[in-house]
Amino acid sequence: MWQTIKQQIQQWGTVLLIAPSIAGLVILGSNAGLFRMLEWASQDQLFRLRPKESVDER
């Protein structure tokens, strides 16, 4: 049983190391505001691409 667990850890070891590292970097970058300009630019572009709305006749 321990041998199989050890083999699984060796097989998935790099994934278990890289995935949390990348997730941590993305979270830190988001908290530091590194993605803010990209978010604003993409939201601005989406607002520009949406279809024109008709005039509300109330």
PyMOL Python script that loads the backbone (N, CA, C, O; Angstrom):
from pymol import cmd

cmd.read_pdbstr("""\
ATOM      1  N   MET A   1       0.817  -1.190   0.000  1.00  0.00           N
ATOM      2  CA  MET A   1       0.000   0.000   0.000  1.00  0.00           C
ATOM      3  C   MET A   1       0.865   1.260   0.000  1.00  0.00           C
ATOM      4  O   MET A   1       0.622   2.179  -0.782  1.00  0.00           O
ATOM      5  N   TRP A   2       1.864   1.305   0.865  1.00  0.00           N
ATOM      6  CA  TRP A   2       2.729   2.487   0.920  1.00  0.00           C
ATOM      7  C   TRP A   2       3.526   2.641  -0.364  1.00  0.00           C
ATOM      8  O   TRP A   2       3.834   3.754  -0.792  1.00  0.00           O
ATOM      9  N   GLN A   3       3.852   1.522  -0.965  1.00  0.00           N
ATOM     10  CA  GLN A   3       4.590   1.567  -2.231  1.00  0.00           C
ATOM     11  C   GLN A   3       3.743   2.215  -3.330  1.00  0.00           C
ATOM     12  O   GLN A   3       4.246   3.008  -4.127  1.00  0.00           O
ATOM     13  N   THR A   4       2.459   1.872  -3.363  1.00  0.00           N
ATOM     14  CA  THR A   4       1.574   2.467  -4.376  1.00  0.00           C
ATOM     15  C   THR A   4       1.392   3.961  -4.134  1.00  0.00           C
ATOM     16  O   THR A   4       1.384   4.749  -5.079  1.00  0.00           O
ATOM     17  N   ILE A   5       1.249   4.347  -2.882  1.00  0.00           N
ATOM     18  CA  ILE A   5       1.108   5.773  -2.564  1.00  0.00           C
ATOM     19  C   ILE A   5       2.372   6.525  -2.954  1.00  0.00           C
ATOM     20  O   ILE A   5       2.309   7.632  -3.490  1.00  0.00           O
ATOM     21  N   LYS A   6       3.510   5.919  -2.683  1.00  0.00           N
ATOM     22  CA  LYS A   6       4.784   6.551  -3.037  1.00  0.00           C
ATOM     23  C   LYS A   6       4.910   6.706  -4.554  1.00  0.00           C
ATOM     24  O   LYS A   6       5.392   7.732  -5.033  1.00  0.00           O
ATOM     25  N   GLN A   7       4.484   5.704  -5.302  1.00  0.00           N
ATOM     26  CA  GLN A   7       4.529   5.786  -6.758  1.00  0.00           C
ATOM     27  C   GLN A   7       3.579   6.867  -7.281  1.00  0.00           C
ATOM     28  O   GLN A   7       3.919   7.590  -8.218  1.00  0.00           O
ATOM     29  N   GLN A   8       2.405   6.979  -6.685  1.00  0.00           N
ATOM     30  CA  GLN A   8       1.450   8.011  -7.098  1.00  0.00           C
ATOM     31  C   GLN A   8       2.000   9.408  -6.823  1.00  0.00           C
ATOM     32  O   GLN A   8       1.837  10.312  -7.643  1.00  0.00           O
ATOM     33  N   ILE A   9       2.645   9.588  -5.681  1.00  0.00           N
ATOM     34  CA  ILE A   9       3.234  10.887  -5.347  1.00  0.00           C
ATOM     35  C   ILE A   9       4.363  11.216  -6.312  1.00  0.00           C
ATOM     36  O   ILE A   9       4.496  12.363  -6.739  1.00  0.00           O
ATOM     37  N   GLN A  10       5.173  10.231  -6.660  1.00  0.00           N
ATOM     38  CA  GLN A  10       6.249  10.466  -7.616  1.00  0.00           C
ATOM     39  C   GLN A  10       5.686  10.796  -8.997  1.00  0.00           C
ATOM     40  O   GLN A  10       6.235  11.634  -9.713  1.00  0.00           O
ATOM     41  N   GLN A  11       4.606  10.144  -9.362  1.00  0.00           N
ATOM     42  CA  GLN A  11       4.010  10.372 -10.675  1.00  0.00           C
ATOM     43  C   GLN A  11       3.352  11.752 -10.752  1.00  0.00           C
ATOM     44  O   GLN A  11       3.466  12.425 -11.776  1.00  0.00           O
ATOM     45  N   TRP A  12       2.678  12.177  -9.709  1.00  0.00           N
ATOM     46  CA  TRP A  12       1.945  13.445  -9.696  1.00  0.00           C
ATOM     47  C   TRP A  12       2.690  14.545  -8.946  1.00  0.00           C
ATOM     48  O   TRP A  12       2.130  15.617  -8.717  1.00  0.00           O
ATOM     49  N   GLY A  13       3.917  14.304  -8.566  1.00  0.00           N
ATOM     50  CA  GLY A  13       4.665  15.258  -7.747  1.00  0.00           C
ATOM     51  C   GLY A  13       4.822  16.628  -8.363  1.00  0.00           C
ATOM     52  O   GLY A  13       4.639  17.637  -7.682  1.00  0.00           O
ATOM     53  N   THR A  14       5.158  16.682  -9.646  1.00  0.00           N
ATOM     54  CA  THR A  14       5.354  17.990 -10.277  1.00  0.00           C
ATOM     55  C   THR A  14       4.039  18.759 -10.384  1.00  0.00           C
ATOM     56  O   THR A  14       4.014  19.978 -10.221  1.00  0.00           O
ATOM     57  N   VAL A  15       2.952  18.046 -10.658  1.00  0.00           N
ATOM     58  CA  VAL A  15       1.647  18.709 -10.740  1.00  0.00           C
ATOM     59  C   VAL A  15       1.249  19.244  -9.371  1.00  0.00           C
ATOM     60  O   VAL A  15       0.726  20.353  -9.261  1.00  0.00           O
ATOM     61  N   LEU A  16       1.497  18.454  -8.326  1.00  0.00           N
ATOM     62  CA  LEU A  16       1.153  18.881  -6.972  1.00  0.00           C
ATOM     63  C   LEU A  16       2.006  20.051  -6.505  1.00  0.00           C
ATOM     64  O   LEU A  16       1.631  20.749  -5.563  1.00  0.00           O
ATOM     65  N   LEU A  17       3.126  20.272  -7.134  1.00  0.00           N
ATOM     66  CA  LEU A  17       3.978  21.405  -6.793  1.00  0.00           C
ATOM     67  C   LEU A  17       3.660  22.627  -7.649  1.00  0.00           C
ATOM     68  O   LEU A  17       3.608  23.747  -7.140  1.00  0.00           O
ATOM     69  N   ILE A  18       3.449  22.420  -8.937  1.00  0.00           N
ATOM     70  CA  ILE A  18       3.268  23.540  -9.861  1.00  0.00           C
ATOM     71  C   ILE A  18       1.880  24.176  -9.728  1.00  0.00           C
ATOM     72  O   ILE A  18       1.771  25.402  -9.708  1.00  0.00           O
ATOM     73  N   ALA A  19       0.832  23.378  -9.637  1.00  0.00           N
ATOM     74  CA  ALA A  19      -0.537  23.921  -9.608  1.00  0.00           C
ATOM     75  C   ALA A  19      -0.774  24.881  -8.439  1.00  0.00           C
ATOM     76  O   ALA A  19      -1.284  25.979  -8.666  1.00  0.00           O
ATOM     77  N   PRO A  20      -0.428  24.519  -7.201  1.00  0.00           N
ATOM     78  CA  PRO A  20      -0.621  25.489  -6.110  1.00  0.00           C
ATOM     79  C   PRO A  20       0.289  26.710  -6.231  1.00  0.00           C
ATOM     80  O   PRO A  20      -0.082  27.801  -5.799  1.00  0.00           O
ATOM     81  N   SER A  21       1.470  26.536  -6.813  1.00  0.00           N
ATOM     82  CA  SER A  21       2.372  27.676  -6.994  1.00  0.00           C
ATOM     83  C   SER A  21       1.783  28.688  -7.965  1.00  0.00           C
ATOM     84  O   SER A  21       1.802  29.889  -7.695  1.00  0.00           O
ATOM     85  N   ILE A  22       1.262  28.219  -9.087  1.00  0.00           N
ATOM     86  CA  ILE A  22       0.651  29.115 -10.067  1.00  0.00           C
ATOM     87  C   ILE A  22      -0.595  29.779  -9.474  1.00  0.00           C
ATOM     88  O   ILE A  22      -0.810  30.977  -9.662  1.00  0.00           O
ATOM     89  N   ALA A  23      -1.408  29.008  -8.765  1.00  0.00           N
ATOM     90  CA  ALA A  23      -2.609  29.575  -8.142  1.00  0.00           C
ATOM     91  C   ALA A  23      -2.230  30.654  -7.134  1.00  0.00           C
ATOM     92  O   ALA A  23      -2.878  31.698  -7.069  1.00  0.00           O
ATOM     93  N   GLY A  24      -1.189  30.411  -6.351  1.00  0.00           N
ATOM     94  CA  GLY A  24      -0.732  31.409  -5.387  1.00  0.00           C
ATOM     95  C   GLY A  24      -0.226  32.670  -6.058  1.00  0.00           C
ATOM     96  O   GLY A  24      -0.494  33.775  -5.586  1.00  0.00           O
ATOM     97  N   LEU A  25       0.508  32.518  -7.158  1.00  0.00           N
ATOM     98  CA  LEU A  25       0.998  33.689  -7.886  1.00  0.00           C
ATOM     99  C   LEU A  25      -0.147  34.508  -8.478  1.00  0.00           C
ATOM    100  O   LEU A  25      -0.107  35.739  -8.463  1.00  0.00           O
ATOM    101  N   VAL A  26      -1.157  33.832  -8.993  1.00  0.00           N
ATOM    102  CA  VAL A  26      -2.307  34.543  -9.552  1.00  0.00           C
ATOM    103  C   VAL A  26      -3.059  35.286  -8.449  1.00  0.00           C
ATOM    104  O   VAL A  26      -3.480  36.426  -8.646  1.00  0.00           O
ATOM    105  N   ILE A  27      -3.229  34.652  -7.297  1.00  0.00           N
ATOM    106  CA  ILE A  27      -3.919  35.308  -6.180  1.00  0.00           C
ATOM    107  C   ILE A  27      -3.125  36.507  -5.687  1.00  0.00           C
ATOM    108  O   ILE A  27      -3.700  37.568  -5.443  1.00  0.00           O
ATOM    109  N   LEU A  28      -1.820  36.358  -5.537  1.00  0.00           N
ATOM    110  CA  LEU A  28      -0.982  37.481  -5.108  1.00  0.00           C
ATOM    111  C   LEU A  28      -0.997  38.608  -6.131  1.00  0.00           C
ATOM    112  O   LEU A  28      -1.073  39.781  -5.764  1.00  0.00           O
ATOM    113  N   GLY A  29      -0.926  38.262  -7.410  1.00  0.00           N
ATOM    114  CA  GLY A  29      -0.969  39.276  -8.458  1.00  0.00           C
ATOM    115  C   GLY A  29      -2.291  40.013  -8.485  1.00  0.00           C
ATOM    116  O   GLY A  29      -2.334  41.220  -8.723  1.00  0.00           O
ATOM    117  N   SER A  30      -3.363  39.291  -8.242  1.00  0.00           N
ATOM    118  CA  SER A  30      -4.680  39.920  -8.209  1.00  0.00           C
ATOM    119  C   SER A  30      -4.803  40.860  -7.015  1.00  0.00           C
ATOM    120  O   SER A  30      -5.333  41.963  -7.144  1.00  0.00           O
ATOM    121  N   ASN A  31      -4.324  40.434  -5.870  1.00  0.00           N
ATOM    122  CA  ASN A  31      -4.373  41.286  -4.679  1.00  0.00           C
ATOM    123  C   ASN A  31      -3.470  42.504  -4.814  1.00  0.00           C
ATOM    124  O   ASN A  31      -3.765  43.557  -4.250  1.00  0.00           O
ATOM    125  N   ALA A  32      -2.382  42.373  -5.547  1.00  0.00           N
ATOM    126  CA  ALA A  32      -1.455  43.492  -5.742  1.00  0.00           C
ATOM    127  C   ALA A  32      -1.936  44.441  -6.830  1.00  0.00           C
ATOM    128  O   ALA A  32      -1.366  45.519  -6.996  1.00  0.00           O
ATOM    129  N   GLY A  33      -2.978  44.063  -7.579  1.00  0.00           N
ATOM    130  CA  GLY A  33      -3.524  44.936  -8.610  1.00  0.00           C
ATOM    131  C   GLY A  33      -2.821  44.823  -9.944  1.00  0.00           C
ATOM    132  O   GLY A  33      -2.921  45.730 -10.770  1.00  0.00           O
ATOM    133  N   LEU A  34      -2.112  43.729 -10.175  1.00  0.00           N
ATOM    134  CA  LEU A  34      -1.377  43.574 -11.428  1.00  0.00           C
ATOM    135  C   LEU A  34      -2.295  43.350 -12.627  1.00  0.00           C
ATOM    136  O   LEU A  34      -1.916  43.651 -13.759  1.00  0.00           O
ATOM    137  N   PHE A  35      -3.484  42.832 -12.395  1.00  0.00           N
ATOM    138  CA  PHE A  35      -4.390  42.507 -13.492  1.00  0.00           C
ATOM    139  C   PHE A  35      -5.474  43.562 -13.682  1.00  0.00           C
ATOM    140  O   PHE A  35      -6.343  43.401 -14.539  1.00  0.00           O
ATOM    141  N   ARG A  36      -5.439  44.629 -12.904  1.00  0.00           N
ATOM    142  CA  ARG A  36      -6.513  45.623 -12.924  1.00  0.00           C
ATOM    143  C   ARG A  36      -6.660  46.283 -14.290  1.00  0.00           C
ATOM    144  O   ARG A  36      -7.775  46.403 -14.796  1.00  0.00           O
ATOM    145  N   MET A  37      -5.566  46.707 -14.890  1.00  0.00           N
ATOM    146  CA  MET A  37      -5.648  47.369 -16.195  1.00  0.00           C
ATOM    147  C   MET A  37      -6.163  46.414 -17.273  1.00  0.00           C
ATOM    148  O   MET A  37      -6.931  46.820 -18.146  1.00  0.00           O
ATOM    149  N   LEU A  38      -5.747  45.159 -17.216  1.00  0.00           N
ATOM    150  CA  LEU A  38      -6.238  44.165 -18.169  1.00  0.00           C
ATOM    151  C   LEU A  38      -7.739  43.941 -17.999  1.00  0.00           C
ATOM    152  O   LEU A  38      -8.467  43.819 -18.983  1.00  0.00           O
ATOM    153  N   GLU A  39      -8.199  43.888 -16.748  1.00  0.00           N
ATOM    154  CA  GLU A  39      -9.628  43.722 -16.492  1.00  0.00           C
ATOM    155  C   GLU A  39     -10.415  44.919 -17.015  1.00  0.00           C
ATOM    156  O   GLU A  39     -11.459  44.747 -17.643  1.00  0.00           O
ATOM    157  N   TRP A  40      -9.926  46.119 -16.763  1.00  0.00           N
ATOM    158  CA  TRP A  40     -10.623  47.321 -17.227  1.00  0.00           C
ATOM    159  C   TRP A  40     -10.668  47.375 -18.749  1.00  0.00           C
ATOM    160  O   TRP A  40     -11.698  47.714 -19.331  1.00  0.00           O
ATOM    161  N   ALA A  41      -9.559  47.043 -19.388  1.00  0.00           N
ATOM    162  CA  ALA A  41      -9.516  47.089 -20.850  1.00  0.00           C
ATOM    163  C   ALA A  41     -10.460  46.056 -21.460  1.00  0.00           C
ATOM    164  O   ALA A  41     -11.148  46.349 -22.438  1.00  0.00           O
ATOM    165  N   SER A  42     -10.497  44.861 -20.898  1.00  0.00           N
ATOM    166  CA  SER A  42     -11.387  43.835 -21.449  1.00  0.00           C
ATOM    167  C   SER A  42     -12.853  44.186 -21.201  1.00  0.00           C
ATOM    168  O   SER A  42     -13.696  43.957 -22.069  1.00  0.00           O
ATOM    169  N   GLN A  43     -13.168  44.736 -20.032  1.00  0.00           N
ATOM    170  CA  GLN A  43     -14.548  45.142 -19.766  1.00  0.00           C
ATOM    171  C   GLN A  43     -14.962  46.292 -20.685  1.00  0.00           C
ATOM    172  O   GLN A  43     -16.084  46.310 -21.190  1.00  0.00           O
ATOM    173  N   ASP A  44     -14.070  47.237 -20.899  1.00  0.00           N
ATOM    174  CA  ASP A  44     -14.352  48.352 -21.802  1.00  0.00           C
ATOM    175  C   ASP A  44     -14.611  47.849 -23.222  1.00  0.00           C
ATOM    176  O   ASP A  44     -15.523  48.324 -23.898  1.00  0.00           O
ATOM    177  N   GLN A  45     -13.811  46.895 -23.663  1.00  0.00           N
ATOM    178  CA  GLN A  45     -13.993  46.333 -25.002  1.00  0.00           C
ATOM    179  C   GLN A  45     -15.325  45.598 -25.115  1.00  0.00           C
ATOM    180  O   GLN A  45     -15.998  45.692 -26.141  1.00  0.00           O
ATOM    181  N   LEU A  46     -15.709  44.872 -24.075  1.00  0.00           N
ATOM    182  CA  LEU A  46     -16.992  44.169 -24.107  1.00  0.00           C
ATOM    183  C   LEU A  46     -18.162  45.144 -24.146  1.00  0.00           C
ATOM    184  O   LEU A  46     -19.160  44.886 -24.819  1.00  0.00           O
ATOM    185  N   PHE A  47     -18.050  46.264 -23.428  1.00  0.00           N
ATOM    186  CA  PHE A  47     -19.111  47.274 -23.496  1.00  0.00           C
ATOM    187  C   PHE A  47     -19.202  47.883 -24.884  1.00  0.00           C
ATOM    188  O   PHE A  47     -20.296  48.196 -25.354  1.00  0.00           O
ATOM    189  N   ARG A  48     -18.084  48.050 -25.535  1.00  0.00           N
ATOM    190  CA  ARG A  48     -18.099  48.610 -26.886  1.00  0.00           C
ATOM    191  C   ARG A  48     -18.685  47.631 -27.899  1.00  0.00           C
ATOM    192  O   ARG A  48     -19.300  48.058 -28.877  1.00  0.00           O
ATOM    193  N   LEU A  49     -18.511  46.348 -27.688  1.00  0.00           N
ATOM    194  CA  LEU A  49     -18.968  45.340 -28.643  1.00  0.00           C
ATOM    195  C   LEU A  49     -20.434  44.955 -28.487  1.00  0.00           C
ATOM    196  O   LEU A  49     -21.003  44.324 -29.378  1.00  0.00           O
ATOM    197  N   ARG A  50     -21.048  45.323 -27.378  1.00  0.00           N
ATOM    198  CA  ARG A  50     -22.442  44.912 -27.189  1.00  0.00           C
ATOM    199  C   ARG A  50     -23.350  45.672 -28.151  1.00  0.00           C
ATOM    200  O   ARG A  50     -23.033  46.788 -28.561  1.00  0.00           O
ATOM    201  N   PRO A  51     -24.477  45.065 -28.509  1.00  0.00           N
ATOM    202  CA  PRO A  51     -25.373  45.707 -29.481  1.00  0.00           C
ATOM    203  C   PRO A  51     -26.033  46.954 -28.890  1.00  0.00           C
ATOM    204  O   PRO A  51     -26.185  47.094 -27.677  1.00  0.00           O
ATOM    205  N   LYS A  52     -26.410  47.840 -29.787  1.00  0.00           N
ATOM    206  CA  LYS A  52     -27.095  49.068 -29.375  1.00  0.00           C
ATOM    207  C   LYS A  52     -28.471  48.716 -28.818  1.00  0.00           C
ATOM    208  O   LYS A  52     -29.166  47.843 -29.339  1.00  0.00           O
ATOM    209  N   GLU A  53     -28.844  49.405 -27.761  1.00  0.00           N
ATOM    210  CA  GLU A  53     -30.161  49.179 -27.173  1.00  0.00           C
ATOM    211  C   GLU A  53     -31.155  50.172 -27.763  1.00  0.00           C
ATOM    212  O   GLU A  53     -30.810  51.308 -28.086  1.00  0.00           O
ATOM    213  N   SER A  54     -32.385  49.718 -27.892  1.00  0.00           N
ATOM    214  CA  SER A  54     -33.414  50.619 -28.414  1.00  0.00           C
ATOM    215  C   SER A  54     -33.813  51.625 -27.332  1.00  0.00           C
ATOM    216  O   SER A  54     -33.592  51.405 -26.141  1.00  0.00           O
ATOM    217  N   VAL A  55     -34.399  52.724 -27.774  1.00  0.00           N
ATOM    218  CA  VAL A  55     -34.817  53.767 -26.849  1.00  0.00           C
ATOM    219  C   VAL A  55     -36.044  53.293 -26.089  1.00  0.00           C
ATOM    220  O   VAL A  55     -36.995  52.779 -26.679  1.00  0.00           O
ATOM    221  N   ASP A  56     -36.013  53.469 -24.789  1.00  0.00           N
ATOM    222  CA  ASP A  56     -37.136  53.078 -23.951  1.00  0.00           C
ATOM    223  C   ASP A  56     -38.205  54.173 -24.004  1.00  0.00           C
ATOM    224  O   ASP A  56     -37.943  55.315 -23.626  1.00  0.00           O
ATOM    225  N   GLU A  57     -39.400  53.827 -24.471  1.00  0.00           N
ATOM    226  CA  GLU A  57     -40.462  54.822 -24.650  1.00  0.00           C
ATOM    227  C   GLU A  57     -41.437  54.782 -23.477  1.00  0.00           C
ATOM    228  O   GLU A  57     -42.550  54.270 -23.602  1.00  0.00           O
ATOM    229  N   ARG A  58     -41.027  55.306 -22.381  1.00  0.00           N
ATOM    230  CA  ARG A  58     -41.920  55.355 -21.220  1.00  0.00           C
ATOM    231  C   ARG A  58     -42.550  56.703 -21.105  1.00  0.00           C
ATOM    232  O   ARG A  58     -43.336  56.942 -20.188  1.00  0.00           O
TER     233      ARG A  58
END
""", "prot")
cmd.dss("prot")
cmd.show_as("cartoon", "prot")
cmd.util.cbc("prot")
cmd.orient("prot")
